[in-house]
């Protein structure tokens, strides 16, 4: 499990970088709050592909079934990411006068929050044996 969890963290870190980078680019065209959602979807698809290839064994389910399960887990994680990111960017950081890359740091914190819960949800639900 330790090796699998480490691979999950590494692939999740790569997906997080994709998520954060895409939010930065999207934020040039749309608001921070909406960019978080679209960036999360991009990162989620990246995370699924990486987890399926490098972390979890085959399940015996179809890709469509795995993606559906992956999406269910990530809908809950997206809500958490959104509230944490927006909460830090719009309320906590302004309250403490923190302005240095506040949106970037708030989004980074938000993306990191569901890492452990997502691992167990994907291990025992998304990628569990059929």
N, C-alpha and C positions, 0 to 999 in steps of 0.2 A: 504493500500500500504506500510506503514512503516514496518509492521510486515513481509510482503512478501519480501521487499527489504532486511531486516535484515536476513531473512532465506537465501536469495540469496547470501548475503555476506558471511554468515557462510559456506554454502555448497560450494560456490566458493573458500573460504579460504581453505577448506579441499581439493578440487580439485587442488588448487594451490600448496599445500604441496605435493600432489601426483606428480604433474608436476615437481616441483623443485627437489624432491627426485629421481624421475626417471631420470631426466637430469644428476644429480650427478653420478648415477650408469652408465648410458649410456656413460657418458663422460670418463669413464675408458677404453672404447673400441672404441669410435668414436670421431670425432672432436666436439668442442663446438657448432659450427654452425649447424651441422647435428643433434647433440643430442637435441638441442632446438626444432627442428621440431618433432622428435619422442616423446619427452617428452610432447610436446604440445598435440599430438594426444592421448596419454595416459590420460593426464589431462582432455582433452575434453570429452572423453568417460565417465570418472568419473563424470565430471560436469553434463553431460546430465542425467545420472542415478540419481544422487542426486537431481537435479532440478526437474526431473519428479516425484520423490517420495515425496520430502519435500517442494517444493516451489510453483509450478504451478498446477492449477486444470487440470483435463483431458480436452483434446481439441476436442475429437471426431475424431481425425485423427489417422491413423495407426502409429505405432512406426517407420516404415520406413519413412513415411512422416515427422514426427517430427525430426527424425535423419537427414534427408536431409536438412530441414530448419535450424536445429542446426548447421550443418556443414557449410552451407552458411554463417551464422553469424560469425562462428569461423574462416573461411578462412580469412576474413577481420581482425579479431582480431589477428590471427597468424602472418600476415604480420606486423602488428603494434608491436606485442611482439618481433618478430625477429629483426626488425630494431632498436627498443629501446634497446634491450639486447645487440646486437652486437655493436650498436653505443656507448653505455656506455663502454663495455668491450674492444673494439678495438681502440676507438678514445678519448672519454671524459676522462675516468680514466687514460689512459697513459699520456694524456696532462696535467693532474694535479698531476701526480706521485702517484696515488692511487693504491696500490697493494694488500691490505689486502682483501682476498677473492673476488677479483674483478669480476670474472666470476659469482660467486654465487649472489653477490649483484646486478650486472647488470641484471641477469636473474630475480631476485626478482622484481626489478623495472619494467622490461618489462612485467612481468605477471600481475602486479597491474594496469598498465596503462588502459587497456580496461574494467575495472570492471563496471563502470557506463553505458557506452554505450552498453555493452553486456546485462545488465539487461533490458534496454528498448527494445533492439532488440529482445530479447527472449520473453519478455512480450507481445509485440505487433505483433510479427511475428511468432517465433517458436512455442510458446504455446498459440497463440490466438485461440479462438473458431472457429470451422469449419463453 
